Amino acid sequence: MANYNVFKPSIELAEGGYQNLKNDKGNYNSNGERVGTNHGVSAKFYERVIGFPPSVEDMKNITKAESHLLFKNEFWDKMRADEIHNQGIAEVIVDHAINANPRVTGKIVQRTLNKHFGKSLVVDGVVGNQTLAAINAVNPTLFFEKIADARIAYYKSLSDYQYFGRSWTKRVVDLAQKFGVQLKKKQAY
């Protein structure tokens, strides 16, 4: 079974400390104030957690330990990653949930399983029992490759790919390298 503690170094590699880039939509609270992101925790996400629009100071005060608690509770657990048999699959799914959101990621997982593995899952974005069983029933290396393809296609469809495409793609490539999965050339950045 997958383990969040094994995932920690991967997410720390992908998500640095505080940043406040103008083009990053995640850096703005609901008041339209650019307050930043810290340890991968976006202002929009943090606002949902704390119940009010965060300030720059609130964002800067997020600790690495707090970010891990949020990632574990709000992404790892919601994607039911502890129940995924393969660590690499759990990480490539949860990393995308953190980077995109769990519902988007769940739909990509379900579409991938339906399209490439002959499953007949409802595409609702929820990792329920049927989706979890399908994840655990397929070849993990091939599934990783197909999820990587789908993630990169999703990123390329976004308007801010021009700003962040390289770093988003690097997340996928880094995880593939960690787990010894060979990605196709078209996925290189």
C-alpha positions in Angstrom: 0.0 0.0 0.0 1.1 3.6 -0.7 2.3 5.7 2.2 2.2 9.5 2.5 5.6 9.7 4.3 7.2 8.2 1.1 5.4 10.9 -0.9 6.7 13.8 1.3 10.1 14.3 -0.5 8.3 14.3 -3.9 5.9 17.1 -3.0 8.6 19.1 -1.3 10.6 18.9 -4.5 7.6 20.1 -6.5 6.5 22.8 -4.1 9.0 25.3 -2.7 8.5 28.0 -0.1 6.7 31.3 -0.4 6.1 32.8 -3.9 3.9 35.5 -5.1 3.9 35.5 -8.9 1.5 37.9 -10.7 0.4 35.3 -13.3 -0.4 32.5 -10.8 -4.2 32.5 -10.2 -3.7 30.6 -7.0 -1.9 33.6 -5.4 -5.1 35.6 -5.2 -7.6 35.5 -2.3 -11.4 36.1 -2.9 -10.9 39.8 -2.4 -8.7 39.8 -5.5 -5.6 40.5 -3.4 -2.3 38.9 -4.5 -1.1 37.2 -1.3 0.9 34.3 -2.6 1.4 30.6 -2.2 3.5 28.9 0.4 4.9 25.3 0.4 2.4 24.6 -2.4 -0.7 25.8 -0.4 -2.5 28.3 -2.6 -4.4 31.3 -1.3 -7.7 30.0 -2.7 -7.2 26.6 -1.1 -6.0 28.1 2.2 -9.0 30.5 2.3 -11.4 27.4 2.1 -9.5 25.9 5.0 -9.4 28.9 7.3 -12.7 30.4 6.4 -11.6 33.9 5.5 -9.4 35.6 2.8 -5.7 35.2 3.9 -3.3 38.0 4.0 0.3 38.0 2.8 1.3 37.5 6.4 -1.1 34.5 6.8 0.4 32.9 3.7 4.0 33.5 4.8 3.3 31.9 8.2 2.2 28.5 6.7 4.8 26.0 7.9 6.1 23.0 6.0 4.5 20.8 8.7 1.1 22.5 8.2 1.3 22.1 4.5 1.9 18.4 4.9 -1.1 18.1 7.2 -3.2 19.9 4.6 -1.9 17.8 1.7 -2.5 14.5 3.7 -6.0 15.4 4.8 -7.3 17.3 1.8 -5.6 15.4 -1.1 -3.9 12.1 -0.1 -6.9 11.0 2.0 -9.6 12.3 -0.4 -7.9 10.4 -3.3 -7.8 7.3 -1.0 -4.1 6.9 -1.7 -3.5 4.7 1.4 -5.6 2.1 -0.4 -3.7 2.3 -3.7 -1.3 -0.7 -4.0 1.4 1.1 -6.0 3.3 4.0 -4.5 4.1 5.5 -7.9 0.5 5.5 -9.0 -0.6 7.1 -5.7 2.0 9.8 -6.0 1.2 10.6 -9.7 -2.5 10.9 -8.8 -2.1 12.9 -5.6 0.5 15.2 -7.0 -1.9 16.1 -9.8 -4.8 16.6 -7.2 -2.6 19.1 -5.3 -1.6 20.8 -8.6 -5.0 20.8 -10.2 -7.7 19.7 -7.8 -9.1 16.3 -6.6 -12.2 16.4 -8.8 -10.3 17.2 -12.0 -7.8 14.5 -11.2 -10.5 11.9 -10.4 -12.1 12.5 -13.8 -8.8 12.2 -15.6 -8.1 8.9 -13.7 -11.6 7.6 -14.6 -11.4 8.6 -18.3 -7.9 7.0 -18.5 -9.1 3.8 -17.0 -12.1 3.7 -19.4 -10.2 4.6 -22.5 -7.0 2.6 -22.1 -8.0 -0.3 -19.8 -11.6 -1.1 -20.9 -13.2 0.0 -17.7 -16.8 1.4 -17.5 -16.5 3.9 -14.7 -18.8 6.8 -14.2 -16.7 9.9 -14.8 -17.7 11.9 -11.7 -14.3 12.8 -10.3 -14.9 10.8 -7.1 -12.4 8.0 -6.2 -14.9 5.6 -4.9 -14.7 1.8 -4.5 -15.1 1.0 -8.2 -12.5 3.5 -9.3 -10.1 2.4 -6.5 -10.6 -1.3 -7.6 -9.9 -0.4 -11.2 -6.7 1.6 -10.3 -5.4 -1.5 -8.4 -6.4 -3.9 -11.1 -4.4 -2.5 -14.0 -0.7 -2.7 -14.9 0.8 0.1 -12.8 3.6 1.1 -15.3 1.3 1.4 -18.2 -1.3 3.2 -16.1 1.4 5.6 -14.9 2.4 6.3 -18.5 -1.2 7.0 -19.5 -1.9 9.2 -16.5 1.3 11.1 -17.3 0.0 11.6 -20.9 -3.4 12.8 -19.6 -1.8 15.2 -17.1 0.3 16.8 -19.7 -2.6 17.1 -22.2 -4.6 18.7 -19.4 -1.9 21.2 -18.6 -1.5 22.1 -22.3 -5.3 22.9 -22.4 -4.9 25.6 -19.8 -4.4 29.3 -20.7 -1.6 29.7 -18.2 0.4 26.8 -19.7 2.6 29.5 -21.3 3.7 30.6 -17.8 3.8 27.3 -15.9 3.9 24.5 -18.4 7.5 23.8 -18.0 7.3 23.4 -14.2 4.0 21.4 -14.4 5.6 19.0 -16.9 8.7 18.7 -14.7 6.5 17.5 -11.9 5.4 14.6 -14.0 8.9 13.8 -15.4 10.4 13.9 -11.9 7.9 11.4 -10.6 8.4 9.1 -13.6 12.2 9.2 -12.9 11.6 8.5 -9.2 9.7 5.3 -10.1 11.7 4.3 -13.1 8.9 4.9 -15.6 10.1 5.7 -19.1 7.9 8.5 -20.6 7.6 9.0 -24.3 9.7 11.8 -26.0 6.6 13.9 -26.7 6.3 14.4 -22.9 9.7 16.0 -22.5 9.6 19.7 -21.9 
